[in-house]
Amino acid sequence: MTTDGQMYGMVCARSATHPDTGYALAADHLRTLAAQGAWADTPVQTRAVSA
């Protein structure tokens, strides 16, 4: 969040080996993905997630 309350990005993961490292997506990238998803109507394949 910015100091004026706007979304700047979203933390999506952290490093398993470096406790002070995180990974984030910028708000502009998230907006693009959300817009694509809002209009998507084609089924997609799912896959197993490994831990």
DSSP file (Angstrom, degrees, kcal/mol; ACC not computed):
  #  RESIDUE AA STRUCTURE BP1 BP2  ACC     N-H-->O    O-->H-N    N-H-->O    O-->H-N    TCO  KAPPA ALPHA  PHI   PSI    X-CA   Y-CA   Z-CA
    1    1 A M              0   0    0      0, 0.0     6,-0.2     0, 0.0     2,-0.1   0.000 360.0 360.0 360.0 143.1    0.0    0.0    0.0
    2    2 A T    >   -     0   0    0      4,-2.8     3,-1.8     1,-0.1     6,-0.0  -0.395 360.0 -99.3 -84.5 171.1    1.1    3.5   -0.7
    3    3 A T  T 3  S+     0   0    0      1,-0.3    -1,-0.1     2,-0.1     0, 0.0   0.717 124.8  53.4 -66.6 -18.7    0.9    6.2    1.9
    4    4 A D  T 3  S-     0   0    0      2,-0.1    -1,-0.3     0, 0.0     0, 0.0   0.256 124.5-100.1 -99.9  13.5   -2.3    7.5    0.3
    5    5 A G  S <  S+     0   0    0     -3,-1.8     2,-0.2     1,-0.3    -2,-0.1   0.545  76.3 136.7  88.6   8.4   -4.0    4.1    0.5
    6    6 A Q        -     0   0    0      1,-0.1    -4,-2.8     2,-0.0     2,-0.5  -0.592  60.9-107.2 -86.8 150.9   -3.5    2.9   -3.1
    7    7 A M        +     0   0    0     -6,-0.2     3,-0.1    -2,-0.2    -1,-0.1  -0.658  35.4 175.9 -78.0 126.4   -2.4   -0.6   -3.9
    8    8 A Y        -     0   0    0     -2,-0.5    19,-2.5     1,-0.4    20,-0.3   0.692  61.2 -48.9 -99.7 -27.0    1.2   -0.7   -5.1
    9    9 A G  E     -A   26   0A   0     17,-0.3    -1,-0.4    18,-0.2     2,-0.4  -0.975  51.9-102.0 174.3-175.3    1.6   -4.5   -5.4
   10   10 A M  E     -A   25   0A   0     15,-2.3    15,-2.5    -2,-0.3     2,-0.4  -0.991  22.3-130.1-139.6 127.9    1.0   -7.8   -3.7
   11   11 A V  E     +A   24   0A   0     -2,-0.4    13,-0.3    13,-0.2     3,-0.1  -0.632  31.1 171.9 -73.4 128.1    3.5  -10.0   -1.9
   12   12 A C  E     +     0   0A   0     11,-2.9     2,-0.3    -2,-0.4    12,-0.2   0.548  54.7   4.3-119.0 -11.2    3.0  -13.5   -3.4
   13   13 A A  E     -A   23   0A   0     10,-1.5    10,-2.7     2,-0.0     2,-0.3  -0.987  54.6-141.6-163.5 164.9    5.9  -15.7   -2.0
   14   14 A R  E     -A   22   0A   0     -2,-0.3     8,-0.2     8,-0.3     2,-0.2  -0.954  34.2 -98.4-132.6 157.1    8.8  -15.7    0.3
   15   15 A S        -     0   0    0      6,-2.5     6,-0.2     3,-0.5    -2,-0.0  -0.522  18.4-152.0 -74.4 137.6   12.2  -17.4    0.0
   16   16 A A  S    S+     0   0    0     -2,-0.2    -1,-0.1     1,-0.1     0, 0.0   0.697  97.9  35.7 -79.1 -19.8   12.6  -20.7    1.7
   17   17 A T  S    S+     0   0    0      1,-0.2    -1,-0.1     4,-0.0    -2,-0.0   0.613 116.3  50.0-110.0 -16.1   16.3  -20.1    2.1
   18   18 A H    >   -     0   0    0      3,-0.2     3,-2.2     1,-0.1    -3,-0.5  -0.891  64.2-164.2-126.7 100.0   16.6  -16.3    2.7
   19   19 A P  T 3  S+     0   0    0      0, 0.0    -1,-0.1     0, 0.0    -4,-0.0   0.706  88.4  53.7 -61.3 -21.3   14.1  -15.2    5.5
   20   20 A D  T 3  S+     0   0    0     -6,-0.1     2,-0.5     2,-0.0    -6,-0.0   0.294  92.1  92.9 -94.8  10.5   14.4  -11.5    4.5
   21   21 A T    <   +     0   0    0     -3,-2.2    -6,-2.5    -6,-0.2     2,-0.3  -0.905  46.8 168.6-111.8 129.4   13.5  -12.1    0.8
   22   22 A G  E     -A   14   0A   0     -2,-0.5     2,-0.4    -8,-0.2    -8,-0.3  -0.888  24.4-135.7-129.7 163.6   10.0  -11.9   -0.5
   23   23 A Y  E     -A   13   0A   0    -10,-2.7   -11,-2.9    -2,-0.3   -10,-1.5  -0.965  24.9-179.2-123.5 137.6    8.6  -11.8   -4.1
   24   24 A A  E     -A   11   0A   0     -2,-0.4     2,-0.4   -13,-0.3   -13,-0.2  -0.929  24.8-133.2-137.3 157.7    5.9   -9.4   -5.2
   25   25 A L  E     -A   10   0A   0    -15,-2.5   -15,-2.3    -2,-0.3     2,-0.1  -0.935  32.6-120.1-108.0 133.8    3.8   -8.5   -8.2
   26   26 A A  E  >  -A    9   0A   0     -2,-0.4     4,-2.3   -17,-0.2     3,-0.3  -0.383  21.7-116.4 -71.7 151.3    3.4   -4.9   -9.1
   27   27 A A  H  > S+     0   0    0    -19,-2.5     4,-2.5     1,-0.2     5,-0.2   0.866 114.4  56.0 -57.2 -40.2   -0.1   -3.3   -9.2
   28   28 A D  H  > S+     0   0    0    -20,-0.3     4,-1.7     1,-0.2    -1,-0.2   0.905 109.2  46.8 -60.6 -40.9    0.2   -2.6  -12.9
   29   29 A H  H  > S+     0   0    0     -3,-0.3     4,-2.3     2,-0.2    -2,-0.2   0.908 111.5  51.2 -67.0 -42.0    0.9   -6.3  -13.7
   30   30 A L  H  X S+     0   0    0     -4,-2.3     4,-2.8     1,-0.2     5,-0.2   0.891 106.8  53.9 -63.1 -39.5   -2.0   -7.4  -11.4
   31   31 A R  H  X S+     0   0    0     -4,-2.5     4,-2.4     2,-0.2    -1,-0.2   0.917 108.9  49.2 -59.9 -43.3   -4.4   -5.1  -13.1
   32   32 A T  H  X S+     0   0    0     -4,-1.7     4,-2.1     2,-0.2    -2,-0.2   0.932 113.2  46.1 -62.1 -46.7   -3.5   -6.6  -16.5
   33   33 A L  H  X S+     0   0    0     -4,-2.3     4,-2.4     1,-0.2    -2,-0.2   0.901 112.5  50.4 -64.0 -41.1   -3.9  -10.2  -15.2
   34   34 A A  H  X S+     0   0    0     -4,-2.8     4,-2.1     2,-0.2    -1,-0.2   0.901 109.9  50.5 -64.8 -40.4   -7.2   -9.3  -13.5
   35   35 A A  H  X S+     0   0    0     -4,-2.4     4,-0.9    -5,-0.2    -1,-0.2   0.909 111.3  48.2 -64.5 -41.4   -8.6   -7.7  -16.7
   36   36 A Q  H >X S+     0   0    0     -4,-2.1     4,-0.6     1,-0.2     3,-0.6   0.918 113.3  47.9 -64.2 -42.8   -7.6  -10.8  -18.7
   37   37 A G  H 3< S+     0   0    0     -4,-2.4     3,-0.5     1,-0.2    -2,-0.2   0.824 102.3  63.0 -68.2 -31.9   -9.2  -13.1  -16.1
   38   38 A A  H 3< S+     0   0    0     -4,-2.1    -1,-0.2     1,-0.2    -2,-0.2   0.814 114.4  32.6 -63.7 -29.3  -12.4  -11.1  -16.0
   39   39 A W  H << S+     0   0    0     -4,-0.9    -1,-0.2    -3,-0.6     2,-0.2   0.415  89.9 118.5-107.9  -0.3  -13.2  -11.8  -19.6
   40   40 A A     <  +     0   0    0     -4,-0.6    -3,-0.0    -3,-0.5    -4,-0.0  -0.487  23.4 160.3 -71.5 132.8  -11.6  -15.3  -19.9
   41   41 A D        +     0   0    0     -2,-0.2    -1,-0.1     2,-0.1    -4,-0.0   0.234  40.4 102.9-135.6  12.0  -14.2  -18.0  -20.8
   42   42 A T  S    S-     0   0    0      1,-0.0    -2,-0.0     0, 0.0     0, 0.0  -0.862  74.3-118.2 -98.5 126.6  -12.0  -20.8  -22.1
   43   43 A P        -     0   0    0      0, 0.0     2,-0.3     0, 0.0    -2,-0.1  -0.279  30.1-153.5 -59.4 147.3  -11.4  -23.7  -19.7
   44   44 A V        -     0   0    0      0, 0.0     2,-0.2     0, 0.0     0, 0.0  -0.895  18.7-105.6-122.8 154.7   -7.8  -24.3  -18.7
   45   45 A Q        -     0   0    0     -2,-0.3     2,-0.3     1,-0.0     0, 0.0  -0.554  31.6-148.0 -75.9 138.7   -6.0  -27.4  -17.6
   46   46 A T        -     0   0    0     -2,-0.2     2,-0.3     0, 0.0    -1,-0.0  -0.700  13.4-165.2-101.2 161.3   -5.2  -27.7  -13.8
   47   47 A R        -     0   0    0     -2,-0.3     2,-0.1     0, 0.0     0, 0.0  -0.957  28.7 -87.6-142.9 162.2   -2.2  -29.5  -12.5
   48   48 A A        -     0   0    0     -2,-0.3     2,-0.5     1,-0.1     0, 0.0  -0.381  36.5-137.3 -69.1 146.5   -1.0  -30.8   -9.2
   49   49 A V        -     0   0    0     -2,-0.1     2,-0.3     2,-0.0    -1,-0.1  -0.916  14.2-146.9-106.5 130.0    0.9  -28.4   -6.9
   50   50 A S              0   0    0     -2,-0.5     0, 0.0     1,-0.1     0, 0.0  -0.742 360.0 360.0 -97.6 146.4    4.0  -29.7   -5.1
   51   51 A A              0   0    0     -2,-0.3    -1,-0.1     0, 0.0    -2,-0.0   0.433 360.0 360.0 -89.7 360.0    5.0  -28.5   -1.7
